[in-house]
Amino acid sequence: MQVIENIKQKIKGLSGDNKSVLTLVGGTTIAQGLSFLFSPITTRLFSPEVFGDLSVFTSITSIVSVIVCLRYELAIILPQDDDEGFALLKLSYIFAALVSTVTGMVFLLCGKTLYYKFGARDLAGYWYYVPICLFLTGIIQASNYWLTRTRQFKVLSLNKIVPVVVLNLVSIGLGLAGYRDIRVWLFSLIASYIANVAIFSKTILREFEPKKHISKYRFTELIKKYKNFLVYDVWGALINNLSWAIVPILMNSFFSANAAGQYSICMKVIHVPSSVIGASILQVFLKTASEKKYKGTLYPYCKETAKKLMKYTLPIVVLLFLFGKEVFHILFGSKWEVAGIYTQILMPWALVWFISSPLTVVFTICQKQNKFLIIAIFNLVTSLVSLYAGKLLNSDIWGMIFFSITGLILYTVSLFLAFREAKKSDEAYSEINKICR
């Protein structure tokens, strides 16, 4: 009992940011744990072909979902005025409806051809799931940023857990009932999205009450004010997403299906600390950093966050850098030792990427999305060149080495630029204060 009391006291003594991160990390960790526990059941109920079709579907929707709100959901956190933030929330909902409708029309006309090209013929008859998933994703993304703005981190944490439970329970239930094709997973995905919306609906609907927010902001004015999201951020997000998605495709094309599989397992392990810790810190960082900008203390906050990320991830990086091959052999078996070698090669890059990724939102906060776009373009180009160099040498290992070196350089530059933008923002704030005095 004394131990529990000590833990409670320590939690009470945490700063607001640390409590928020702890809340989100707790929700993410539980969600990851539940997903892992459900996996042995789902993999026995459904065939690899079904999971293959599902991966094609999720890849397509994930690429479009990055821009479903035309990135205006990121702007929800930026204004000091809650009325302006709420107007941006409504604008994001409108864009989600428009983009999902247009995408739905494309898949109505060309969906069969696309699915046949990707080798997922079983999806051809279910084109309508794409616009439904995209619309719900847009609503969820925009609402999550509003919840972040209003610091509803407990709701956000619950949003990470419940959809995972619904997704797996519905699919397992239908699988046990004898339904084991791709329709089960598509239906389960929709069910999980609806559960997600249901969790925050009460909180969000309160904001639509009459006179809660003054409608003094025109959508055309907001689109113009935050045009950098449309002009730069949309393309940056698309290119950045493509740079991640294209690597396993190139590994398969340049080397072998085995190399692509080894890389996918390697990245799955590398992404664990990012999805558990990094994503949670990012959610809190985005809101707090936007507040720090208006106080002229953005640069110190960025340094503090970078130190936290370094502290949390360095032990994992060192362990996998030194013993990656052995760790993979123990956890996954001898056939996955190459994935362990890839992991050892990528660890220096992974460390800098893990630290710099959350801090790239500084470009958004400071309305410098053009710089993020340039970084995303270089990321795509260097990925292509690195793996092609490995192909010329007929070596996947050298491909990974080049990929790690170029990535390390690129994300170091990205981190430096983020710090510089934060410092320039603080200096501008100081100059304005001097003039006002």
C-alpha positions in Angstrom: 0.0 0.0 0.0 2.9 2.4 0.8 4.3 1.8 -2.7 1.0 2.7 -4.3 0.8 5.9 -2.1 4.3 6.8 -3.1 3.4 6.4 -6.8 0.3 8.6 -6.3 2.4 11.3 -4.7 4.9 11.2 -7.5 2.1 11.5 -10.1 0.6 14.5 -8.2 4.0 16.2 -8.2 4.4 16.0 -12.0 4.1 19.1 -14.1 1.0 19.5 -16.3 2.9 18.5 -19.5 4.4 15.4 -17.9 0.9 14.3 -16.6 -0.5 14.8 -20.1 2.2 12.8 -21.6 1.8 10.1 -19.0 -1.9 9.9 -19.7 -1.4 9.5 -23.4 1.5 7.1 -23.0 -0.7 5.0 -20.7 -3.5 4.9 -23.3 -1.1 4.1 -26.2 0.7 1.4 -24.2 -2.6 -0.3 -23.3 -3.7 -0.1 -26.9 -0.5 -1.6 -28.2 -0.6 -4.3 -25.5 -4.2 -5.3 -26.4 -3.4 -5.3 -30.1 -0.5 -7.7 -29.4 -2.7 -9.9 -27.3 -5.4 -10.2 -29.9 -2.9 -10.9 -32.7 -2.5 -14.7 -32.1 -6.2 -15.1 -32.4 -6.8 -13.0 -35.5 -3.9 -14.5 -37.3 -5.4 -18.0 -36.8 -8.9 -17.0 -37.9 -7.9 -15.1 -41.0 -5.6 -16.1 -43.9 -2.5 -14.2 -45.0 -4.4 -13.3 -48.2 -7.0 -11.4 -46.2 -4.3 -9.5 -44.3 -2.7 -8.8 -47.7 -5.9 -7.2 -49.0 -6.3 -5.3 -45.7 -2.7 -3.9 -46.0 -3.5 -2.6 -49.6 -6.7 -1.0 -48.3 -5.1 0.6 -45.3 -2.1 1.8 -47.4 -4.5 3.6 -49.9 -6.6 5.2 -47.2 -3.6 6.2 -45.1 -2.0 8.1 -48.0 -5.2 10.1 -48.7 -6.1 10.4 -45.0 -3.0 12.6 -44.4 -4.6 15.3 -46.5 -8.3 14.6 -45.9 -8.7 17.9 -44.0 -6.2 19.6 -46.3 -4.0 19.8 -43.2 -6.2 22.6 -41.7 -6.8 20.4 -38.7 -3.2 21.3 -37.6 -4.2 25.0 -37.5 -6.9 24.3 -34.9 -4.4 24.5 -32.1 -2.6 27.7 -33.3 -5.0 30.6 -32.7 -5.1 32.3 -29.2 -8.8 32.8 -29.7 -11.0 29.7 -29.1 -13.7 31.0 -31.5 -11.1 31.0 -34.3 -10.0 27.5 -33.4 -13.5 26.2 -33.4 -14.1 27.8 -36.8 -11.1 25.9 -38.1 -12.6 22.7 -36.6 -15.8 23.3 -38.7 -13.7 24.1 -41.8 -11.8 20.9 -41.3 -15.1 18.9 -41.2 -16.1 20.5 -44.5 -12.9 19.6 -46.2 -13.1 16.0 -44.9 -16.6 15.7 -46.5 -15.4 17.2 -49.8 -12.2 15.2 -50.1 -13.8 11.9 -49.1 -16.6 12.5 -51.6 -14.2 13.3 -54.5 -12.1 10.2 -53.5 -15.3 8.1 -53.4 -16.2 9.2 -57.0 -12.7 8.3 -58.2 -13.0 4.8 -56.6 -16.5 4.4 -58.0 -15.1 5.0 -61.5 -11.5 3.6 -61.2 -11.5 1.5 -58.0 -11.6 -1.9 -59.8 -8.7 -1.0 -62.1 -6.6 0.2 -59.1 -7.3 -2.9 -57.0 -6.5 -5.2 -59.8 -3.2 -3.4 -60.4 -2.3 -3.8 -56.7 -3.3 -7.5 -56.8 -6.2 -7.1 -54.4 -9.1 -8.3 -56.6 -11.3 -9.1 -53.6 -11.5 -5.4 -52.7 -12.9 -4.4 -56.1 -16.5 -4.7 -55.0 -16.0 -2.6 -51.8 -15.0 0.8 -53.2 -17.5 2.6 -51.0 -15.6 1.7 -47.8 -12.8 4.1 -48.9 -14.9 7.4 -48.8 -16.6 6.2 -45.6 -13.3 5.5 -43.8 -11.8 8.7 -45.1 -14.7 10.9 -43.9 -14.7 9.3 -40.4 -10.9 9.6 -40.3 -11.1 13.3 -41.1 -13.7 13.8 -38.4 -11.5 12.0 -35.9 -8.3 13.8 -36.8 -9.9 17.3 -36.6 -11.7 16.4 -33.3 -8.5 15.1 -31.8 -6.8 18.4 -32.4 -9.7 20.3 -30.8 -9.4 17.9 -27.8 -5.7 18.6 -27.7 -6.4 22.4 -27.9 -8.8 22.0 -24.9 -6.4 19.6 -23.1 -8.9 16.7 -23.0 -6.1 14.2 -22.8 -8.1 11.6 -20.9 -10.6 11.5 -23.8 -7.7 11.2 -26.2 -6.2 8.4 -24.2 -9.5 6.5 -24.2 -9.7 7.1 -28.0 -6.5 5.0 -28.4 -7.8 2.1 -26.4 -11.5 1.6 -27.4 -11.1 1.5 -31.2 -8.5 -1.3 -30.8 -10.8 -3.3 -28.6 -13.8 -2.8 -31.0 -11.8 -3.6 -34.1 -10.5 -6.9 -32.7 -13.6 -8.0 -30.9 -15.9 -7.4 -33.9 -13.4 -9.2 -36.3 -12.9 -12.1 -33.9 -16.6 -12.5 -33.2 -17.4 -12.5 -36.9 -14.5 -14.9 -37.6 -15.7 -17.3 -35.0 -19.2 -17.1 -36.6 -17.6 -18.3 -39.8 -17.2 -15.0 -41.7 -13.5 -14.9 -42.6 -13.1 -12.7 -45.7 -12.0 -9.1 -46.2 -15.5 -7.8 -45.6 -15.1 -8.7 -41.9 -12.1 -6.4 -41.5 -13.6 -3.6 -43.5 -16.8 -3.7 -41.4 -14.7 -3.9 -38.2 -12.7 -0.9 -39.3 -15.9 1.2 -39.7 -17.1 -0.1 -36.3 -13.9 1.0 -34.7 -14.1 4.5 -36.3 -17.7 4.9 -35.1 -16.7 3.8 -31.6 -13.9 6.5 -31.7 -16.4 9.2 -32.8 -18.9 8.1 -30.1 -16.3 8.6 -27.3 -15.6 12.3 -28.1 -19.1 13.1 -29.5 -20.5 14.4 -26.2 -17.5 16.7 -25.7 -17.5 18.0 -29.2 -21.3 18.5 -29.5 -21.1 20.8 -26.5 -19.1 23.2 -28.5 -21.9 23.5 -31.1 -24.4 24.8 -28.5 -25.8 28.2 -29.4 -23.7 31.2 -28.3 -20.8 29.0 -27.2 -18.6 30.3 -30.0 -19.1 33.6 -31.8 -19.2 33.1 -35.6 -17.1 36.1 -36.5 -14.6 34.2 -38.8 -15.4 33.6 -42.4 -14.1 30.3 -43.9 -12.6 32.2 -46.9 -10.6 34.4 -44.5 -9.4 31.4 -42.6 -8.4 29.6 -45.8 -6.4 32.6 -46.8 -4.8 33.2 -43.4 -3.6 29.6 -43.1 -2.9 29.1 -46.8 0.5 27.6 -46.1 -1.2 24.4 -44.9 -2.8 24.1 -48.4 0.1 25.4 -50.4 3.0 23.6 -48.7 1.9 21.3 -45.9 -0.4 19.1 -48.0 2.4 18.3 -50.5 4.9 17.9 -47.7 2.7 15.4 -45.9 2.0 13.5 -49.1 5.7 13.3 -50.1 6.8 12.5 -46.5 4.2 9.7 -46.4 5.3 8.4 -49.8 8.9 8.4 -48.7 8.0 5.9 -46.0 5.6 3.8 -48.1 8.0 3.4 -51.0 10.9 1.8 -49.1 9.5 -1.7 -48.7 8.3 -1.6 -52.4 11.9 -0.8 -53.5 13.4 -3.4 -51.2 11.1 -5.9 -52.9 11.9 -4.7 -56.4 15.7 -4.1 -56.0 16.6 -7.1 -53.8 13.9 -9.7 -52.8 10.6 -10.3 -51.1 12.6 -11.6 -48.1 14.5 -8.3 -47.9 11.2 -6.4 -47.9 9.8 -8.7 -45.2 12.9 -8.3 -43.1 12.7 -4.5 -43.4 9.1 -4.4 -42.4 9.7 -6.3 -39.2 12.7 -4.1 -38.5 10.7 -1.0 -38.9 7.8 -2.4 -36.8 10.3 -2.7 -33.9 11.9 0.7 -34.5 8.4 2.3 -34.5 7.4 1.0 -31.1 9.0 3.8 -29.0 7.8 6.3 -31.5 4.2 5.1 -31.4 4.1 4.8 -27.6 6.3 7.7 -26.4 6.9 10.0 -29.4 3.3 10.2 -30.6 2.1 11.0 -27.0 4.8 13.7 -26.6 3.9 15.2 -30.0 0.2 15.5 -29.0 1.1 17.5 -25.9 4.1 19.3 -27.6 2.0 20.7 -30.4 -0.5 22.4 -28.0 2.1 23.6 -25.5 4.6 24.8 -28.1 1.9 27.0 -29.8 1.3 28.6 -26.4 5.1 29.0 -25.8 5.3 30.8 -29.1 3.0 33.6 -27.8 5.2 33.9 -24.7 8.5 34.0 -26.4 9.8 30.8 -24.8 9.5 28.3 -27.7 13.2 27.7 -28.1 13.8 26.6 -24.5 10.8 24.4 -24.6 12.1 22.7 -27.8 15.4 22.0 -26.1 13.7 20.6 -23.1 11.5 18.3 -25.2 14.6 17.1 -27.3 16.4 16.2 -24.0 13.3 14.2 -22.8 13.2 12.3 -26.1 16.9 11.6 -26.0 16.6 10.3 -22.4 13.6 8.0 -23.2 15.0 6.5 -26.4 18.8 6.3 -25.9 18.7 3.1 -23.8 16.6 1.3 -26.4 18.8 2.6 -29.2 22.0 1.4 -27.5 20.5 -2.0 -26.8 19.4 -2.6 -30.4 22.6 -1.1 -31.8 24.8 -3.5 -29.9 22.6 -6.6 -29.8 20.0 -6.2 -32.5 20.8 -9.4 -34.3 20.7 -11.4 -31.0 17.4 -9.7 -29.8 15.6 -10.5 -33.1 17.0 -14.1 -33.0 15.5 -14.6 -29.5 12.2 -12.8 -30.1 11.4 -13.9 -33.7 13.6 -16.8 -34.5 16.8 -17.4 -36.5 15.1 -16.5 -39.9 14.7 -12.9 -38.7 18.4 -12.2 -37.9 18.7 -10.1 -41.1 16.0 -7.8 -39.7 18.2 -7.5 -36.5 21.2 -6.5 -38.7 19.1 -3.9 -40.5 18.0 -2.6 -37.1 21.6 -2.2 -35.9 22.5 -0.3 -39.1 19.5 2.0 -38.7 19.8 2.8 -35.0 21.9 6.0 -35.4 19.3 7.3 -38.0 16.4 6.2 -35.8 17.8 8.1 -32.8 17.9 11.4 -34.6 14.6 10.7 -36.4 12.9 9.9 -33.1 14.1 13.2 -31.6 13.5 15.4 -34.6 10.1 14.1 -35.8 8.0 15.8 -33.0 10.0 19.0 -33.3 9.1 19.3 -37.0 5.7 20.8 -35.9 7.7 23.9 -35.2 7.6 24.6 -38.9 3.8 24.4 -38.7 3.6 26.6 -35.6 5.9 29.2 -37.2 4.0 29.0 -40.5 7.2 27.7 -42.3 5.7 24.7 -44.0 7.8 25.4 -47.1 10.9 24.3 -45.3 9.1 21.1 -44.2 8.2 20.5 -47.8 11.9 20.8 -48.9 12.9 18.4 -46.2 10.2 15.9 -47.3 11.4 16.1 -50.9 15.0 15.5 -49.9 13.8 12.6 -47.7 12.1 10.9 -50.7 15.1 11.6 -53.1 17.7 10.3 -50.6 15.7 7.2 -49.9 15.5 6.4 -53.7 19.2 7.2 -54.3 20.4 5.2 -51.2 18.5 2.0 -52.1 19.4 2.3 -55.8 23.1 2.6 -54.8 22.6 -0.6 -52.8 21.1 -2.2 -55.9 24.1 -1.2 -58.0 26.4 -2.9 -55.5 23.9 -5.9 -55.4 23.8 -5.5 -51.6 20.8 -4.9 -49.4 23.1 -4.3 -46.5 24.9 -1.4 -48.3 21.5 -0.1 -49.3 20.5 0.1 -45.6 23.9 1.7 -44.7 23.4 4.4 -47.3 19.8 4.8 -46.2 20.9 5.2 -42.6 23.7 7.7 -43.3 21.6 10.0 -45.6 18.7 9.8 -43.1 21.0 10.7 -40.2 22.3 13.8 -42.1 18.8 14.8 -43.2 17.1 14.6 -39.8 20.0 16.3 -38.1 19.6 19.2 -40.5 15.8 19.1 -39.9 16.4 19.3 -36.1 18.8 22.2 -36.5 16.3 24.1 -38.7 13.5 23.5 -36.2 15.6 24.9 -33.4 16.6 27.9 -35.5 13.0 28.7 -36.4 12.0 28.4 -32.7 14.9 30.8 -31.8 13.9 33.3 -34.5 10.3 33.2 -33.2 11.4 34.0 -29.7 13.7 36.9 -31.0 10.8 38.3 -33.0 8.6 38.2 -29.8 11.3 40.1 -27.9 11.6 42.7 -30.6 7.8 43.3 -30.6 7.9 43.6 -26.8 10.7 46.2 -26.9 8.7 48.3 -29.5 5.5 48.1 -27.4 7.4 49.4 -24.3 
